[in-house]
Amino acid sequence: MALALTGLYQVPVPRQELAALARRAENDFAGVPTGIMDQIAALQGRAGHALLLDCRAGTAAAIPLDPAAAGLTLLVIDTGSRHALADGQYGNRRQACAQAASLLGVRSLRDVTGDPGAPARLADPSLRRLCGHVIAENDRVLRAAELLRAGRQAAIGELLTASHRSLRDEFRVSWPQADEAVEAAIDAGAAGARMTGGGFGGSVVALLPADRAGPVRAAVTRRFARHHWPAPRYLTAVPSDGARRIGPAS
């Protein structure tokens, strides 16, 4: 919508600035305290690459990611659970992280990445747990970028799974359908899987050998049926270019 409006009225806006405006729309008008990851990914995506987004520096670097070339598939599993970020839980996590950063004397927890001892300096056990997750997650992101740069795409699977279990146990933003989808996918041969997004509903992304796509789908569907949940939906994700106009100007 932002691209359409700026194109229609011939208002040139750099994509990074447009992403910030789109985030403001969500924060100020929709009332959802989101970050800027989705907007940057939508506007600055590059085919055959992931984006390494550093929110502290405001930079996004393209990192090679071509699952098909490595005989892999990125499978998105839509769990069918409502993705609700405006109900306060997502905002509570962001507020807690800001509080932890303030107590540690830094602007954000990004500034204590690489300092595993930082959580111990917090008296509140809940803040220690959340802070520990964020520090570990930032480290996992940087390690994943290193593996992708080295062409070791399958190796990031273990990081995806570790990330999910930390989101489930430490940050506590997962939900039952996501947990079951992750475990079923791994049991069926996925290299790794994790929930994606802000939590409390939505989708799981699994990295798996291309020839395991059918068995993984079947295993997750069976797991859902066992719990009497509606069947999940599936989508093969392909790292692609960002949003763009696909039709001629009228």
N, C-alpha and C positions, 0 to 999 in steps of 0.2 A: 504493500500500500504506500509506503514511504517513497519507494522508487517511482511508482506510478504517478504520485502527486508531484514530486519534484520534476519528473519528466514532462508531465502535462503542462505545468506552469513555467517550465524552462528555468528552474532555480537550481543552479549547480551547487551541490553539497557533497563534500568529500565523504567517502563511505564510512570512515571512522567516526566522523561527526554525525552522520545519519544514524549510525548504530547507537550513539549516545542519546540522540533524540528519541529513538524508538524505545530505549530503556526508560527514558523519562516518562513516556506515555504509559508504560506499564506501572511504573512506580507511583506517579502522581495522579493518574486518571483511573487506572484499573485497580489501584490499591495493592499491588503485589510487589514486595520489595526484592525484585529479581536483581541478579548481577547482569553482566553484559555479554556472557558467553554465547547465548543463542543468537543475539543480534549480530555479533561479530562473525560467527560461523555462517549465518545466512547471507551476509553481505560480502565477506572476504574469503569464502571457501575457494579452493583451487583443486581441480580434478587431479586425482592420484595423490592427494596429500591430506594429512591431518593438519590442524592448526594448533600450534603451541601458544596459548594465550597467557601472557603475563599481565595480570590486572594491576600490578603495582606500577609497571613501566608503561602500560597501555599499548603494548606491542603484540603483534600476532605474527609468528614465524611459520612458514610452510614446512612441514616435515613429511618426507616420502611415506606414503601409505597406499599400497596397491595390492589388496588381498588376493584378487584373482591371479595376479602374476606369480604369487607365492603358493598357489593351490589352496587358498583359504577363502572363507566366506564370512562376512559380517552379517549376522542374522539378528534382526530386531524382532523381539517378542512382545507384542502388545498384550499386556496381561488383562486388559479389559477393566481394570480398576480405575475409578475416577481419579484424575490427577488434580488435586485441590491444593493450591499454594496460598490461597487467600483466606484460609481458615485460621491462620495464626501460627501453626506449628513451624512452618518454614521461616516465618519472621522471627519466631522465638530463637531458632538456631542462629540466625544472623546476629540478633541482639546479644546472645550469649557469647558469640565469638568476638564481637566488638568489646564486650565487657572484659573478656579475658585479655585481649590485646592491651586495653587500657591499664589493667592491673600489672601487666608485664612491661609497661612503659614503651610500647611500640604502636605504630599507626594501625597495623593490621597483623594478623598471625603470619602473613607471608614474610614478615620481617624476622621471624624466629625459625624459618625453615632451615633445617640442618642443625638445629639445637634440640636434640631429644630430651635434654634435661629441663627445658622450659616449663612443661606442665607441672613438674614437681614444685615449682615456685608459687603455684596457685593453691590457696587453702581449700577452696570449694571442690569436692570430688567430682561434681558434675562438670564444672569448668575444666578440670584437669583432663577428664575423659574426652570432651569435645576438642580441646586444644591438642591433645595427643593425636586425635584422628586427623585434624587439619595438617599438622606438621608431617605426619606419615604420608598423607595423601599427596601433599606437594612433592615430597620426595619420590613417590611412585610416579607422578607425572613426569618429573625430570628423568627418571630412569627409563621410563617408556620411550621418551623422545630419543634418548641415547640408543636404545635397542633398534628403533625404527631407522635412525640415521645409519646404523650399521647393517641394515637389511635383515634384521632378525625379527620379522613380524610375528611369527608364532610365539616367540618368547615373551611377548607382552601378555599372553593369556594368564599366566600366574599372577601378574600384577592386577589384572582385571578382577580376578577372584578375590585376591587379598583386599582390594578396594571395596568390593561388595560386602565382605564379611565385616570390615571395619565400619562401613556405613550402617550395617545392620546392628552390630554389637556396641560400637562406641558412639557414633553420631546419632544412631537410632532414628533413621528416617526411612527405613525400608518398610515393606508390607508383606503379608504372607504369600501372596501370589508371586511376588518377585523372588522371594527366598526359595520357593519350590521350583520356579523356572530355572534359576541359577543352578541349583543342585541337580535337577533332572538333566539339564544340558551337559553339565560336566560328566555325570554318570554315563551319558550316551556318547561321549567322545569329544566334547568341546575342549579347546585349549584353555578357555577361561570365559567368565561371564560376570556381568555386574548390572545392577540397576542403573538407569540413566535419568538425568533430570534432578529436580529438587526433592524428590521422594514423595512418600505417602500416596503412591499411585502412579500409573504410567507404564513405562516399558523397560525391558531388559535388553541389553545388547550382548551377544555371544560371538566369540571368535572361534571358528572351527574349520577343520579340513573340509574342502568343498564336497568330498564324497560322503561326509557325515551329516549333511544338511537334512536329508530325509529322515534318518534315524533320530536326530535331535528333535526335529519337529514332532515326530511320533511320540517320543518319550515325554516331552513337555505336555503334549495334549493328553496323554494317558494320566500323567500326574494330576492335571487339572480335573479330569473326569473322576479320579479317585476321591477328590475333595468336593465333588459336585459343584464345581465352578464352571461358568461358561467357558467354552473353548477359546484359547488365545488366538490371535491373528499374527501372521508372519510377514515380514518384509525383508528382502535382501538389500542391505545398504551399500551404496557405491560412493566412495569419496568423489564429490562432484564440484563443479564451479558454483559460485555463489549466485544469488538472485540476479536476474537480468530480464530485460524486455525480450519477449520471444515473438512478438508480432510487429508489423510495420506501424509507423505512426499514421493516424488517420488525418 
